[in-house]
């Protein structure tokens, strides 16, 4: 037969802490990436001189 694995209150708290820490780290990375995108200037679709782009 298999043994039942018992996690005490400390074991459950450690697992919950690890999961919570990972969630916070992921949220911070997401926010930092969004801020970096906002700081970048938008990509230009037309030349800065105002000329129309040449197309085939």
N, CA, C and O atoms as a CHARMM CRD file, in Angstrom:
* protein
*
  224
    1    1 UNK  N      0.82900  -1.17800   0.00000 PROA 1      0.00000
    2    1 UNK  CA     0.00000   0.00000   0.00000 PROA 1      0.00000
    3    1 UNK  C      0.87900   1.24900   0.00000 PROA 1      0.00000
    4    1 UNK  O      2.04600   1.21400   0.39000 PROA 1      0.00000
    5    2 UNK  N      0.29000   2.33300  -0.44300 PROA 2      0.00000
    6    2 UNK  CA     1.03500   3.58300  -0.46200 PROA 2      0.00000
    7    2 UNK  C      0.80900   4.33700   0.83300 PROA 2      0.00000
    8    2 UNK  O     -0.24200   4.23500   1.46500 PROA 2      0.00000
    9    3 UNK  N      1.81100   5.08400   1.20200 PROA 3      0.00000
   10    3 UNK  CA     1.67900   5.89900   2.40400 PROA 3      0.00000
   11    3 UNK  C      1.02900   7.23200   2.03700 PROA 3      0.00000
   12    3 UNK  O      1.28500   7.78800   0.96800 PROA 3      0.00000
   13    4 UNK  N      0.20800   7.72200   2.91500 PROA 4      0.00000
   14    4 UNK  CA    -0.35100   9.05300   2.71000 PROA 4      0.00000
   15    4 UNK  C      0.72500  10.06600   3.07300 PROA 4      0.00000
   16    4 UNK  O      1.34200   9.98500   4.13500 PROA 4      0.00000
   17    5 UNK  N      0.93600  11.00900   2.18600 PROA 5      0.00000
   18    5 UNK  CA     1.92600  12.05200   2.46100 PROA 5      0.00000
   19    5 UNK  C      1.21800  13.17100   3.20500 PROA 5      0.00000
   20    5 UNK  O      0.18300  13.67600   2.76900 PROA 5      0.00000
   21    6 UNK  N      1.79000  13.54100   4.32200 PROA 6      0.00000
   22    6 UNK  CA     1.16600  14.56700   5.14700 PROA 6      0.00000
   23    6 UNK  C      2.07700  15.77800   5.19000 PROA 6      0.00000
   24    6 UNK  O      3.22700  15.69700   5.62200 PROA 6      0.00000
   25    7 UNK  N      1.55200  16.88800   4.74000 PROA 7      0.00000
   26    7 UNK  CA     2.26900  18.15400   4.85900 PROA 7      0.00000
   27    7 UNK  C      1.68200  18.87900   6.06200 PROA 7      0.00000
   28    7 UNK  O      0.47400  19.10100   6.14800 PROA 7      0.00000
   29    8 UNK  N      2.52500  19.22600   6.95000 PROA 8      0.00000
   30    8 UNK  CA     2.04900  19.98000   8.09300 PROA 8      0.00000
   31    8 UNK  C      1.71500  21.40700   7.68400 PROA 8      0.00000
   32    8 UNK  O      1.78700  21.76300   6.50800 PROA 8      0.00000
   33    9 UNK  N      1.35900  22.19800   8.64700 PROA 9      0.00000
   34    9 UNK  CA     1.02700  23.59200   8.37300 PROA 9      0.00000
   35    9 UNK  C      2.22800  24.32200   7.78600 PROA 9      0.00000
   36    9 UNK  O      2.06600  25.18900   6.92700 PROA 9      0.00000
   37   10 UNK  N      3.42900  23.98000   8.23800 PROA 10     0.00000
   38   10 UNK  CA     4.63700  24.61700   7.72100 PROA 10     0.00000
   39   10 UNK  C      4.89000  24.26700   6.26300 PROA 10     0.00000
   40   10 UNK  O      5.31500  25.11900   5.48200 PROA 10     0.00000
   41   11 UNK  N      4.63100  23.02700   5.89500 PROA 11     0.00000
   42   11 UNK  CA     4.82200  22.59600   4.50900 PROA 11     0.00000
   43   11 UNK  C      3.85700  23.28500   3.56700 PROA 11     0.00000
   44   11 UNK  O      4.23400  23.71400   2.47600 PROA 11     0.00000
   45   12 UNK  N      2.60300  23.38900   3.99800 PROA 12     0.00000
   46   12 UNK  CA     1.59900  24.06700   3.17500 PROA 12     0.00000
   47   12 UNK  C      1.91700  25.54500   3.04400 PROA 12     0.00000
   48   12 UNK  O      1.73100  26.13200   1.97800 PROA 12     0.00000
   49   13 UNK  N      2.39200  26.14200   4.11500 PROA 13     0.00000
   50   13 UNK  CA     2.74300  27.55700   4.08000 PROA 13     0.00000
   51   13 UNK  C      3.93600  27.79400   3.15600 PROA 13     0.00000
   52   13 UNK  O      3.98700  28.80100   2.45000 PROA 13     0.00000
   53   14 UNK  N      4.88500  26.87400   3.16200 PROA 14     0.00000
   54   14 UNK  CA     6.05500  27.01400   2.29700 PROA 14     0.00000
   55   14 UNK  C      5.65300  26.92600   0.82900 PROA 14     0.00000
   56   14 UNK  O      6.15300  27.68600  -0.00100 PROA 14     0.00000
   57   15 UNK  N      4.76400  26.01400   0.51200 PROA 15     0.00000
   58   15 UNK  CA     4.29400  25.87300  -0.86900 PROA 15     0.00000
   59   15 UNK  C      3.51100  27.11700  -1.28400 PROA 15     0.00000
   60   15 UNK  O      3.70100  27.63400  -2.38500 PROA 15     0.00000
   61   16 UNK  N      2.64200  27.59000  -0.41500 PROA 16     0.00000
   62   16 UNK  CA     1.86700  28.78800  -0.72300 PROA 16     0.00000
   63   16 UNK  C      2.77800  29.99600  -0.89100 PROA 16     0.00000
   64   16 UNK  O      2.53400  30.84100  -1.75200 PROA 16     0.00000
   65   17 UNK  N      3.80800  30.08400  -0.08800 PROA 17     0.00000
   66   17 UNK  CA     4.75700  31.19500  -0.20100 PROA 17     0.00000
   67   17 UNK  C      5.51800  31.15800  -1.51400 PROA 17     0.00000
   68   17 UNK  O      5.74000  32.19600  -2.13600 PROA 17     0.00000
   69   18 UNK  N      5.91500  29.97500  -1.93600 PROA 18     0.00000
   70   18 UNK  CA     6.64400  29.84300  -3.19700 PROA 18     0.00000
   71   18 UNK  C      5.75700  30.21100  -4.38200 PROA 18     0.00000
   72   18 UNK  O      6.20400  30.88800  -5.30800 PROA 18     0.00000
   73   19 UNK  N      4.51600  29.77100  -4.35400 PROA 19     0.00000
   74   19 UNK  CA     3.59100  30.09000  -5.43800 PROA 19     0.00000
   75   19 UNK  C      3.29800  31.59000  -5.45200 PROA 19     0.00000
   76   19 UNK  O      3.25000  32.20300  -6.51900 PROA 19     0.00000
   77   20 UNK  N      3.10500  32.17400  -4.28400 PROA 20     0.00000
   78   20 UNK  CA     2.84600  33.60900  -4.20100 PROA 20     0.00000
   79   20 UNK  C      4.02500  34.43700  -4.68700 PROA 20     0.00000
   80   20 UNK  O      3.84200  35.44400  -5.37100 PROA 20     0.00000
   81   21 UNK  N      5.22500  34.01700  -4.33700 PROA 21     0.00000
   82   21 UNK  CA     6.42000  34.73000  -4.77700 PROA 21     0.00000
   83   21 UNK  C      6.56700  34.67200  -6.28900 PROA 21     0.00000
   84   21 UNK  O      6.93100  35.66500  -6.91800 PROA 21     0.00000
   85   22 UNK  N      6.28900  33.53000  -6.86500 PROA 22     0.00000
   86   22 UNK  CA     6.38200  33.39100  -8.31600 PROA 22     0.00000
   87   22 UNK  C      5.34000  34.26600  -9.01100 PROA 22     0.00000
   88   22 UNK  O      5.62300  34.85100 -10.05600 PROA 22     0.00000
   89   23 UNK  N      4.15000  34.35900  -8.44500 PROA 23     0.00000
   90   23 UNK  CA     3.09900  35.18500  -9.03800 PROA 23     0.00000
   91   23 UNK  C      3.48000  36.65900  -8.97400 PROA 23     0.00000
   92   23 UNK  O      3.25000  37.39800  -9.93100 PROA 23     0.00000
   93   24 UNK  N      4.04900  37.08500  -7.88000 PROA 24     0.00000
   94   24 UNK  CA     4.46400  38.48600  -7.74800 PROA 24     0.00000
   95   24 UNK  C      5.59200  38.79100  -8.72700 PROA 24     0.00000
   96   24 UNK  O      5.58800  39.85000  -9.35500 PROA 24     0.00000
   97   25 UNK  N      6.54100  37.89700  -8.86700 PROA 25     0.00000
   98   25 UNK  CA     7.64900  38.10900  -9.79700 PROA 25     0.00000
   99   25 UNK  C      7.14400  38.20800 -11.23000 PROA 25     0.00000
  100   25 UNK  O      7.60900  39.05800 -11.99000 PROA 25     0.00000
  101   26 UNK  N      6.20500  37.35800 -11.60700 PROA 26     0.00000
  102   26 UNK  CA     5.65200  37.40600 -12.95900 PROA 26     0.00000
  103   26 UNK  C      4.90700  38.71000 -13.19600 PROA 26     0.00000
  104   26 UNK  O      5.01100  39.29000 -14.27600 PROA 26     0.00000
  105   27 UNK  N      4.16300  39.17800 -12.21000 PROA 27     0.00000
  106   27 UNK  CA     3.43800  40.43700 -12.35600 PROA 27     0.00000
  107   27 UNK  C      4.40100  41.60900 -12.52100 PROA 27     0.00000
  108   27 UNK  O      4.14900  42.50100 -13.33100 PROA 27     0.00000
  109   28 UNK  N      5.48400  41.62300 -11.77700 PROA 28     0.00000
  110   28 UNK  CA     6.46500  42.70300 -11.90200 PROA 28     0.00000
  111   28 UNK  C      7.14100  42.69900 -13.26700 PROA 28     0.00000
  112   28 UNK  O      7.36800  43.76000 -13.84800 PROA 28     0.00000
  113   29 UNK  N      7.46400  41.52100 -13.78200 PROA 29     0.00000
  114   29 UNK  CA     8.05900  41.44200 -15.11200 PROA 29     0.00000
  115   29 UNK  C      7.09500  41.96200 -16.17000 PROA 29     0.00000
  116   29 UNK  O      7.50400  42.66900 -17.09100 PROA 29     0.00000
  117   30 UNK  N      5.82200  41.61800 -16.04400 PROA 30     0.00000
  118   30 UNK  CA     4.81200  42.06800 -16.99800 PROA 30     0.00000
  119   30 UNK  C      4.69300  43.59000 -16.98300 PROA 30     0.00000
  120   30 UNK  O      4.63700  44.21900 -18.04000 PROA 30     0.00000
  121   31 UNK  N      4.65500  44.17500 -15.80600 PROA 31     0.00000
  122   31 UNK  CA     4.52300  45.62900 -15.68200 PROA 31     0.00000
  123   31 UNK  C      5.75100  46.33000 -16.25500 PROA 31     0.00000
  124   31 UNK  O      5.61800  47.34300 -16.94200 PROA 31     0.00000
  125   32 UNK  N      6.93900  45.80700 -15.98200 PROA 32     0.00000
  126   32 UNK  CA     8.15700  46.42700 -16.50100 PROA 32     0.00000
  127   32 UNK  C      8.19600  46.39100 -18.01900 PROA 32     0.00000
  128   32 UNK  O      8.63600  47.35900 -18.64000 PROA 32     0.00000
  129   33 UNK  N      7.75200  45.31500 -18.62800 PROA 33     0.00000
  130   33 UNK  CA     7.73800  45.23400 -20.08800 PROA 33     0.00000
  131   33 UNK  C      6.76200  46.24500 -20.67500 PROA 33     0.00000
  132   33 UNK  O      7.05100  46.86500 -21.69900 PROA 33     0.00000
  133   34 UNK  N      5.62400  46.41300 -20.04400 PROA 34     0.00000
  134   34 UNK  CA     4.64700  47.38800 -20.55000 PROA 34     0.00000
  135   34 UNK  C      5.20800  48.79300 -20.46100 PROA 34     0.00000
  136   34 UNK  O      5.00900  49.59600 -21.37200 PROA 34     0.00000
  137   35 UNK  N      5.90600  49.10300 -19.38000 PROA 35     0.00000
  138   35 UNK  CA     6.50400  50.43300 -19.23400 PROA 35     0.00000
  139   35 UNK  C      7.55700  50.68000 -20.30100 PROA 35     0.00000
  140   35 UNK  O      7.64600  51.78300 -20.84000 PROA 35     0.00000
  141   36 UNK  N      8.36000  49.66000 -20.61200 PROA 36     0.00000
  142   36 UNK  CA     9.39200  49.80300 -21.64000 PROA 36     0.00000
  143   36 UNK  C      8.76300  50.07400 -22.99600 PROA 36     0.00000
  144   36 UNK  O      9.28800  50.87800 -23.76600 PROA 36     0.00000
  145   37 UNK  N      7.66200  49.42800 -23.30000 PROA 37     0.00000
  146   37 UNK  CA     6.99200  49.65000 -24.58200 PROA 37     0.00000
  147   37 UNK  C      6.42300  51.06100 -24.67000 PROA 37     0.00000
  148   37 UNK  O      6.43400  51.66600 -25.74200 PROA 37     0.00000
  149   38 UNK  N      5.93100  51.58600 -23.56500 PROA 38     0.00000
  150   38 UNK  CA     5.38200  52.93800 -23.56400 PROA 38     0.00000
  151   38 UNK  C      6.47800  53.97800 -23.76700 PROA 38     0.00000
  152   38 UNK  O      6.23200  55.02500 -24.36600 PROA 38     0.00000
  153   39 UNK  N      7.68500  53.70200 -23.27700 PROA 39     0.00000
  154   39 UNK  CA     8.79400  54.64900 -23.38900 PROA 39     0.00000
  155   39 UNK  C      9.33700  54.74000 -24.80500 PROA 39     0.00000
  156   39 UNK  O      9.82800  55.79300 -25.21400 PROA 39     0.00000
  157   40 UNK  N      9.25600  53.65100 -25.55800 PROA 40     0.00000
  158   40 UNK  CA     9.79700  53.64600 -26.91700 PROA 40     0.00000
  159   40 UNK  C      8.97700  54.55800 -27.81100 PROA 40     0.00000
  160   40 UNK  O      7.75200  54.60300 -27.69500 PROA 40     0.00000
  161   41 UNK  N      9.63900  55.28700 -28.70600 PROA 41     0.00000
  162   41 UNK  CA     8.87300  56.09700 -29.64900 PROA 41     0.00000
  163   41 UNK  C      8.12600  55.19700 -30.62300 PROA 41     0.00000
  164   41 UNK  O      8.60300  54.11000 -30.94800 PROA 41     0.00000
  165   42 UNK  N      6.98400  55.62500 -31.08400 PROA 42     0.00000
  166   42 UNK  CA     6.23700  54.78800 -32.02500 PROA 42     0.00000
  167   42 UNK  C      7.00700  54.65600 -33.33800 PROA 42     0.00000
  168   42 UNK  O      7.70800  55.57700 -33.75700 PROA 42     0.00000
  169   43 UNK  N      6.86700  53.52100 -33.96600 PROA 43     0.00000
  170   43 UNK  CA     7.55800  53.31300 -35.23400 PROA 43     0.00000
  171   43 UNK  C      6.88400  54.15200 -36.31000 PROA 43     0.00000
  172   43 UNK  O      5.65700  54.23200 -36.37800 PROA 43     0.00000
  173   44 UNK  N      7.68400  54.76000 -37.12900 PROA 44     0.00000
  174   44 UNK  CA     7.16300  55.63200 -38.17500 PROA 44     0.00000
  175   44 UNK  C      6.68800  54.80700 -39.36400 PROA 44     0.00000
  176   44 UNK  O      7.38400  53.89300 -39.80600 PROA 44     0.00000
  177   45 UNK  N      5.51800  55.12100 -39.87800 PROA 45     0.00000
  178   45 UNK  CA     5.01200  54.42600 -41.05200 PROA 45     0.00000
  179   45 UNK  C      5.26200  55.24900 -42.30600 PROA 45     0.00000
  180   45 UNK  O      5.23600  54.70900 -43.41200 PROA 45     0.00000
  181   46 UNK  N      5.50200  56.54600 -42.15400 PROA 46     0.00000
  182   46 UNK  CA     5.82800  57.39700 -43.29100 PROA 46     0.00000
  183   46 UNK  C      7.20200  58.00900 -43.06300 PROA 46     0.00000
  184   46 UNK  O      7.60600  58.20800 -41.91700 PROA 46     0.00000
  185   47 UNK  N      7.91600  58.30800 -44.12400 PROA 47     0.00000
  186   47 UNK  CA     9.23400  58.92900 -43.95400 PROA 47     0.00000
  187   47 UNK  C      9.10100  60.28200 -43.26100 PROA 47     0.00000
  188   47 UNK  O      8.10000  60.97400 -43.45000 PROA 47     0.00000
  189   48 UNK  N     10.08900  60.66800 -42.46600 PROA 48     0.00000
  190   48 UNK  CA    10.00300  61.93300 -41.74500 PROA 48     0.00000
  191   48 UNK  C      9.98700  63.15200 -42.65700 PROA 48     0.00000
  192   48 UNK  O      9.54500  64.22200 -42.23800 PROA 48     0.00000
  193   49 UNK  N     10.46200  63.01600 -43.90700 PROA 49     0.00000
  194   49 UNK  CA    10.49900  64.16000 -44.81100 PROA 49     0.00000
  195   49 UNK  C      9.11900  64.48200 -45.36300 PROA 49     0.00000
  196   49 UNK  O      8.93500  65.54700 -45.95300 PROA 49     0.00000
  197   50 UNK  N      8.15400  63.60500 -45.19300 PROA 50     0.00000
  198   50 UNK  CA     6.81700  63.84400 -45.68000 PROA 50     0.00000
  199   50 UNK  C      6.57000  63.27800 -47.07400 PROA 50     0.00000
  200   50 UNK  O      5.46300  63.38500 -47.60100 PROA 50     0.00000
  201   51 UNK  N      7.60800  62.66900 -47.67900 PROA 51     0.00000
  202   51 UNK  CA     7.44900  62.08000 -49.00800 PROA 51     0.00000
  203   51 UNK  C      6.60800  60.81200 -48.91600 PROA 51     0.00000
  204   51 UNK  O      6.61200  60.11200 -47.90300 PROA 51     0.00000
  205   52 UNK  N      5.89700  60.54100 -49.98200 PROA 52     0.00000
  206   52 UNK  CA     5.12800  59.31400 -50.03300 PROA 52     0.00000
  207   52 UNK  C      6.08000  58.15200 -50.29100 PROA 52     0.00000
  208   52 UNK  O      6.98200  58.28300 -51.11900 PROA 52     0.00000
  209   53 UNK  N      5.91400  57.03300 -49.62000 PROA 53     0.00000
  210   53 UNK  CA     6.79700  55.88600 -49.86800 PROA 53     0.00000
  211   53 UNK  C      6.58400  55.31300 -51.26100 PROA 53     0.00000
  212   53 UNK  O      5.46500  55.27600 -51.77200 PROA 53     0.00000
  213   54 UNK  N      7.67000  54.87200 -51.85800 PROA 54     0.00000
  214   54 UNK  CA     7.57200  54.27000 -53.18500 PROA 54     0.00000
  215   54 UNK  C      7.12500  52.82000 -53.05100 PROA 54     0.00000
  216   54 UNK  O      7.66600  52.06200 -52.24600 PROA 54     0.00000
  217   55 UNK  N      6.15500  52.45600 -53.83000 PROA 55     0.00000
  218   55 UNK  CA     5.66700  51.07100 -53.80500 PROA 55     0.00000
  219   55 UNK  C      5.66900  50.53400 -55.21500 PROA 55     0.00000
  220   55 UNK  O      5.64900  51.30000 -56.17900 PROA 55     0.00000
  221   56 UNK  N      5.69200  49.25200 -55.33800 PROA 56     0.00000
  222   56 UNK  CA     5.66700  48.61900 -56.67300 PROA 56     0.00000
  223   56 UNK  C      4.25200  48.40700 -57.12500 PROA 56     0.00000
  224   56 UNK  O      4.02400  47.88900 -58.21800 PROA 56     0.00000
